[in-house]
Every structure is written in C-alpha cells, then in structure tokens.
C-alpha cells in the first residue's frame, strides 16, 4: 500500500520550508541545496524525498544531474486552502481594531 505524505506535515518542518524557498526562484541540485545546511547530505536527501512525495517539488534530469524545482500548482493548492482562513482572521483583527479605536475615542 502506497501512503501519500501529508503536505501540511511536510511544510511544518523549517528545513523543508527553507528548501522550498531556495528552489522557488531556480531549480537546484541536491548538492547545491545541501550546501545551504549544516546537516549531513542524507538528511537533506530525506527532506527532498518527502517534498517530492508530496508533489511540492518536482525532479528534472539534466545530464547526470537531478534538479529540483518548485511545483507552483501544488503550492497554489495550499494557498487556496489557507486563503479563507487568512481572510477570516483579517476580518476579526479589523473588527478588533475598530472596537479598540472606538474605545480609545470614548476615553
């Protein structure tokens, strides 16, 4: 049975979020990504595997090198899921700010 990893568990890890940031603007090899961390390369490879299994990263072979690049469509799915929650909290903070300003005006 092939279990798919949860994308939100994947992005919960700070190292994986950093990897996503690194490859957001350009494709990178595993070695180039690993050079940004003070951990063993197999550790970074495990993070790359998780991100690839979640489809947040895609692999592309270029000669002997494997390049990792961001899957923008999958990132948009995450953003689309989060957006209603962001709007809800923006609305709540705006209401709170209005209440606080009204309270301060009455003091």
FINU-554255 format. One line per 3 residues: their letters; for each residue x, y, z of N, C-alpha, C, CB. Coordinates in nm, 4 decimals. Glycine has a CB too. Layout:
a> X/Y/Z/X/Y/Z/X/Y/Z/X/Y/Z | ...
END
This chain:
xxx> 0.0843/-0.1179/0.0000/0.0000/0.0000/0.0000/0.0889/0.1245/0.0000/-0.0959/-0.0003/0.1222 | 0.0617/0.2173/-0.0908/0.1415/0.3379/-0.1049/0.0712/0.4529/-0.0331/0.1650/0.3719/-0.2546 | 0.1252/0.4931/0.0800/0.0667/0.6032/0.1560/0.1263/0.7343/0.1097/0.0888/0.5842/0.3072
xxx> 0.0440/0.8309/0.0853/0.0905/0.9627/0.0436/0.1125/1.0477/0.1683/-0.0114/1.0307/-0.0535 | 0.2234/1.1173/0.1712/0.2542/1.2047/0.2849/0.1621/1.3259/0.2847/0.4018/1.2497/0.2808 | 0.1377/1.3782/0.4025/0.0535/1.4960/0.4172/0.1346/1.6217/0.3872/-0.0068/1.5026/0.5592
xxx> 0.0853/1.7036/0.2982/0.1571/1.8235/0.2553/0.1753/1.9218/0.3716/0.0821/1.8916/0.1395 | 0.0800/1.9281/0.4632/0.0913/2.0222/0.5739/0.1939/1.9753/0.6769/-0.0446/2.0417/0.6406 | 0.2078/1.8453/0.6937/0.3167/1.7949/0.7778/0.4505/1.8247/0.7127/0.3016/1.6433/0.8027
xxx> 0.4552/1.8156/0.5813/0.5799/1.8428/0.5097/0.6238/1.9874/0.5273/0.5638/1.8113/0.3613 | 0.5313/2.0812/0.5140/0.5706/2.2223/0.5247/0.5810/2.2697/0.6693/0.4713/2.3093/0.4503 | 0.5447/2.1841/0.7637/0.5588/2.2203/0.9051/0.7061/2.2220/0.9471/0.4797/2.1221/0.9937
xxx> 0.7903/2.1507/0.8758/0.9316/2.1412/0.9107/1.0078/2.2630/0.8573/0.9924/2.0106/0.8550 | 1.0829/2.3343/0.9428/1.1535/2.4545/0.8981/1.2585/2.4278/0.7899/1.2196/2.5201/1.0157 | 1.3237/2.3129/0.7949/1.4222/2.2812/0.6916/1.3543/2.2662/0.5565/1.4988/2.1529/0.7272
xxx> 1.2411/2.2010/0.5536/1.1697/2.1835/0.4271/1.1152/2.3161/0.3752/1.0556/2.0834/0.4441 | 1.0717/2.4038/0.4649/1.0277/2.5367/0.4205/1.1446/2.6144/0.3607/0.9657/2.6159/0.5381 | 1.2623/2.5997/0.4200/1.3808/2.6666/0.3656/1.4143/2.6114/0.2279/1.5011/2.6501/0.4603
xxx> 1.4044/2.4808/0.2110/1.4309/2.4198/0.0798/1.3332/2.4753/-0.0243/1.4193/2.2643/0.0877 | 1.2069/2.4854/0.0114/1.1084/2.5404/-0.0817/1.1438/2.6842/-0.1194/0.9673/2.5349/-0.0202 | 1.1908/2.7603/-0.0234/1.2317/2.8983/-0.0505/1.3525/2.9017/-0.1443/1.2645/2.9714/0.0810
xxx> 1.4465/2.8120/-0.1211/1.5668/2.8069/-0.2053/1.5341/2.7771/-0.3513/1.6632/2.7017/-0.1524 | 1.4439/2.6839/-0.3749/1.4139/2.6436/-0.5125/1.2995/2.7237/-0.5744/1.3800/2.4964/-0.5164 | 1.2465/2.8205/-0.5012/1.1341/2.8997/-0.5517/1.1715/2.9793/-0.6765/1.0841/2.9943/-0.4435
xxx> 1.2964/3.0231/-0.6857/1.3353/3.1076/-0.7983/1.4170/3.0356/-0.9040/1.4126/3.2241/-0.7485 | 1.4790/2.9230/-0.8659/1.5579/2.8486/-0.9637/1.5711/2.7034/-0.9221/1.6963/2.9115/-0.9807 | 1.5784/2.6160/-1.0204/1.5983/2.4741/-0.9933/1.7386/2.4540/-0.9380/1.5763/2.3886/-1.1215
xxx> 1.7516/2.3590/-0.8462/1.8804/2.3334/-0.7829/1.9028/2.1835/-0.7713/1.8879/2.4004/-0.6440 | 2.0284/2.1442/-0.7697/2.0630/2.0040/-0.7456/2.0583/1.9778/-0.5958/2.2040/1.9693/-0.8038 | 2.0554/1.8507/-0.5600/2.0558/1.8139/-0.4179/2.1814/1.8663/-0.3497/2.0461/1.6609/-0.4011
xxx> 2.2938/1.8592/-0.4181/2.4188/1.9087/-0.3607/2.4157/2.0582/-0.3349/2.5341/1.8757/-0.4517 | 2.3613/2.1331/-0.4284/2.3508/2.2784/-0.4113/2.2561/2.3130/-0.2970/2.3028/2.3446/-0.5414 | 2.1503/2.2367/-0.2838/2.0562/2.2595/-0.1731/2.1239/2.2251/-0.0409/1.9266/2.1748/-0.1915
xxx> 2.1903/2.1097/-0.0374/2.2558/2.0636/0.0859/2.3640/2.1601/0.1322/2.3162/1.9253/0.0649 | 2.4271/2.2306/0.0403/2.5332/2.3256/0.0758/2.4814/2.4393/0.1636/2.5964/2.3831/-0.0505 | 2.3508/2.4584/0.1688/2.2914/2.5648/0.2498/2.2612/2.5220/0.3933/2.1649/2.6130/0.1847
xxx> 2.2932/2.3978/0.4270/2.2600/2.3448/0.5588/2.3831/2.2854/0.6262/2.1497/2.2392/0.5477 | 2.3819/2.2844/0.7582/2.4901/2.2252/0.8371/2.4552/2.0824/0.8787/2.5191/2.3111/0.9615 | 2.3802/2.0138/0.7965/2.3419/1.8757/0.8259/2.4025/1.7838/0.7195/2.1862/1.8603/0.8310
xxx> 2.3982/1.6562/0.7467/2.4515/1.5585/0.6515/2.3656/1.5571/0.5254/2.4572/1.4170/0.7150 | 2.4292/1.5300/0.4149/2.3580/1.5272/0.2876/2.2436/1.4253/0.2856/2.4551/1.4967/0.1758 | 2.2590/1.3067/0.3466/2.1450/1.2137/0.3503/2.0228/1.2723/0.4214/2.1861/1.0847/0.4190
xxx> 2.0463/1.3577/0.5192/1.9340/1.4228/0.5886/1.8598/1.5141/0.4925/1.9838/1.5034/0.7117 | 1.9350/1.5921/0.4163/1.8730/1.6813/0.3176/1.8030/1.5980/0.2109/1.9791/1.7753/0.2527 | 1.8630/1.4869/0.1710/1.8004/1.3987/0.0715/1.6661/1.3463/0.1204/1.8929/1.2813/0.0385
xxx> 1.6567/1.3151/0.2483/1.5299/1.2684/0.3056/1.4239/1.3788/0.2971/1.5498/1.2237/0.4531 | 1.4647/1.5023/0.3269/1.3718/1.6154/0.3150/1.3265/1.6320/0.1700/1.4380/1.7460/0.3658 | 1.4185/1.6177/0.0755/1.3841/1.6285/-0.0663/1.2868/1.5177/-0.1074/1.5114/1.6225/-0.1530
xxx> 1.3086/1.3985/-0.0540/1.2191/1.2860/-0.0837/1.0777/1.3158/-0.0345/1.2718/1.1559/-0.0189 | 1.0674/1.3670/0.0860/0.9355/1.3995/0.1433/0.8664/1.5063/0.0593/0.9494/1.4477/0.2902 | 0.9394/1.6118/0.0240/0.8805/1.7194/-0.0565/0.8402/1.6711/-0.1952/0.9786/1.8355/-0.0691
xxx> 0.9166/1.5780/-0.2501/0.8842/1.5216/-0.3813/0.7612/1.4321/-0.3716/1.0040/1.4421/-0.4375 | 0.7538/1.3500/-0.2663/0.6370/1.2630/-0.2469/0.5096/1.3441/-0.2295/0.6575/1.1722/-0.1255 | 0.5205/1.4613/-0.1694/0.4044/1.5494/-0.1502/0.3747/1.6325/-0.2747/0.4276/1.6420/-0.0310
xxx> 0.4580/1.6165/-0.3761/0.4449/1.6887/-0.5022/0.4699/1.8381/-0.4884/0.3083/1.6663/-0.5594 | 0.5373/1.8792/-0.3810/0.5750/2.0198/-0.3683/0.6987/2.0501/-0.4517/0.6001/2.0557/-0.2214 | 0.7813/1.9494/-0.4711/0.8976/1.9602/-0.5589/0.8815/1.8616/-0.6729/1.0301/1.9342/-0.4813
xxx> 0.9358/1.8983/-0.7856/0.9421/1.8074/-0.8996/1.0884/1.7892/-0.9370/0.8589/1.8614/-1.0209 | 1.1198/1.6719/-0.9872/1.2564/1.6411/-1.0280/1.2666/1.6486/-1.1795/1.2995/1.5014/-0.9770 | 1.3820/1.6966/-1.2252/1.4066/1.7012/-1.3690/1.5514/1.6616/-1.3937/1.3761/1.8430/-1.4279
xxx> 1.5690/1.5581/-1.4741/1.7032/1.5093/-1.5068/1.7632/1.6006/-1.6133/1.6993/1.3605/-1.5562 | 1.8875/1.6441/-1.5898/1.9613/1.7233/-1.6874/2.1013/1.6647/-1.6943/1.9640/1.8767/-1.6493 | 2.1239/1.5794/-1.7910/2.2503/1.5070/-1.7983/2.2584/1.4097/-1.6817/2.3710/1.6048/-1.7972
xxx> 2.3677/1.4195/-1.6069/2.3844/1.3319/-1.4905/2.3227/1.3902/-1.3637/2.5315/1.3048/-1.4671 | 2.2848/1.5151/-1.3697/2.2331/1.5841/-1.2508/2.0806/1.5788/-1.2447/2.2802/1.7302/-1.2495 | 2.0306/1.5675/-1.1222/1.8873/1.5737/-1.0963/1.8601/1.7112/-1.0342/1.8392/1.4552/-1.0012
xxx> 1.7745/1.7870/-1.0971/1.7389/1.9194/-1.0473/1.6010/1.9150/-0.9833/1.7424/2.0237/-1.1610 | 1.5883/1.9890/-0.8757/1.4611/2.0005/-0.8049/1.4066/2.1405/-0.8292/1.4778/1.9718/-0.6514 | 1.2787/2.1462/-0.8605/1.2155/2.2771/-0.8755/1.0776/2.2745/-0.8118/1.2057/2.3172/-1.0246
xxx> 1.0317/2.3919/-0.7771/0.9050/2.4091/-0.7078/0.7889/2.3751/-0.7996/0.8913/2.5521/-0.6556 | 0.6920/2.3043/-0.7467/0.5688/2.2752/-0.8186/0.4691/2.3854/-0.7825/0.5127/2.1313/-0.7830 | 0.4643/2.4881/-0.8656/0.3815/2.6051/-0.8361/0.2333/2.5699/-0.8248/0.4008/2.7107/-0.9436
xxx> 0.1883/2.4741/-0.9027/0.0459/2.4359/-0.8976/0.0103/2.3788/-0.7607/0.0130/2.3327/-1.0081 | 0.0985/2.2964/-0.7051/0.0719/2.2379/-0.5726/0.0781/2.3462/-0.4646/0.1740/2.1245/-0.5411 | 0.1711/2.4400/-0.4783/0.1803/2.5497/-0.3811/0.0535/2.6354/-0.3870/0.3064/2.6373/-0.4084
xxx> -0.0016/2.6530/-0.5068/-0.1257/2.7301/-0.5202/-0.2411/2.6584/-0.4518/-0.1590/2.7541/-0.6685 | -0.2446/2.5257/-0.4598/-0.3487/2.4492/-0.3905/-0.3430/2.4778/-0.2402/-0.3322/2.2969/-0.4176 | -0.2230/2.4821/-0.1855/-0.2068/2.5104/-0.0423/-0.2544/2.6517/-0.0122/-0.0588/2.4927/0.0017
xxx> -0.2112/2.7477/-0.0938/-0.2512/2.8872/-0.0733/-0.4026/2.9033/-0.0837/-0.1816/2.9783/-0.1754 | -0.4631/2.8349/-0.1799/-0.6088/2.8429/-0.1957/-0.6817/2.7854/-0.0740/-0.6526/2.7684/-0.3228 | -0.6255/2.6798/-0.0150/-0.6864/2.6209/0.1039/-0.6761/2.7167/0.2228/-0.6194/2.4865/0.1376
xxx> -0.5638/2.7842/0.2362/-0.5373/2.8716/0.3507/-0.6087/3.0065/0.3391/-0.3878/2.8942/0.3648 | -0.6336/3.0524/0.2183/-0.6876/3.1867/0.1955/-0.8150/3.2182/0.2748/-0.7156/3.2042/0.0499 | -0.9170/3.1318/0.2789/-1.0368/3.1661/0.3573/-1.0065/3.1881/0.5058/-1.1408/3.0561/0.3429
xxx> -0.9107/3.1134/0.5579/-0.8735/3.1315/0.6977/-0.8027/3.2652/0.7188/-0.7839/3.0162/0.7442 | -0.7170/3.3026/0.6241/-0.6476/3.4311/0.6326/-0.7496/3.5450/0.6286/-0.5444/3.4460/0.5172 | -0.8458/3.5347/0.5382/-0.9490/3.6376/0.5288/-1.0302/3.6464/0.6572/-1.0413/3.6096/0.4105
xxx> -1.0630/3.5317/0.7155/-1.1405/3.5302/0.8395/-1.0635/3.6024/0.9499/-1.1730/3.3850/0.8822 | -0.9351/3.5712/0.9631/-0.8567/3.6350/1.0691/-0.8326/3.7830/1.0406/-0.7233/3.5633/1.0862 | -0.8161/3.8204/0.9153/-0.8058/3.9629/0.8811/-0.9321/4.0365/0.9227/-0.7808/3.9814/0.7299
xxx> -1.0474/3.9774/0.8943/-1.1751/4.0387/0.9325/-1.1840/4.0533/1.0842/-1.2938/3.9548/0.8799 | -1.1449/3.9497/1.1565/-1.1523/3.9543/1.3032/-1.0576/4.0600/1.3601/-1.1189/3.8164/1.3629 | -0.9376/4.0688/1.3057/-0.8431/4.1703/1.3545/-0.8902/4.3114/1.3196/-0.7031/4.1458/1.2956
xxx> -0.9518/4.3280/1.2023/-1.0055/4.4591/1.1654/-1.1192/4.4996/1.2588/-1.0545/4.4580/1.0197 | -1.2060/4.4045/1.2945/-1.3145/4.4347/1.3889/-1.2585/4.4706/1.5257/-1.4107/4.3151/1.4011 | -1.1592/4.3961/1.5701/-1.0963/4.4252/1.6992/-1.0334/4.5640/1.6978/-0.9900/4.3188/1.7330
xxx> -0.9669/4.5979/1.5889/-0.9052/4.7306/1.5777/-1.0111/4.8399/1.5834/-0.8244/4.7422/1.4471 | -1.1246/4.8180/1.5175/-1.2337/4.9163/1.5211/-1.2868/4.9334/1.6627/-1.3476/4.8741/1.4271 | -1.3034/4.8240/1.7335/-1.3522/4.8292/1.8711/-1.2536/4.9044/1.9592/-1.3756/4.6873/1.9260
xxx> -1.1267/4.8773/1.9425/-1.0241/4.9439/2.0245/-1.0181/5.0925/1.9937/-0.8862/4.8802/2.0013 | -1.0311/5.1319/1.8661/-1.0301/5.2729/1.8310/-1.1528/5.3437/1.8877/-1.0243/5.2900/1.6791 | -1.2702/5.2776/1.8821/-1.3913/5.3360/1.9391/-1.3774/5.3522/2.0886/-1.5132/5.2503/1.9067
xxx> -1.3176/5.2529/2.1535/-1.2978/5.2580/2.2981/-1.2038/5.3720/2.3349/-1.2422/5.1243/2.3500 | -1.0952/5.3879/2.2590/-0.9982/5.4939/2.2851/-1.0598/5.6322/2.2601/-0.8734/5.4746/2.1972 | -1.1467/5.6431/2.1618/-1.2117/5.7696/2.1312/-1.3067/5.8105/2.2440/-1.2877/5.7597/1.9983
xx> -1.3617/5.7135/2.3151/-1.4570/5.7423/2.4246/-1.3857/5.7657/2.5567/-1.5570/5.6272/2.4404 | -1.2568/5.7500/2.5635/-1.1844/5.7697/2.6893/-1.1516/5.9144/2.7154/-1.0580/5.6897/2.6894
END
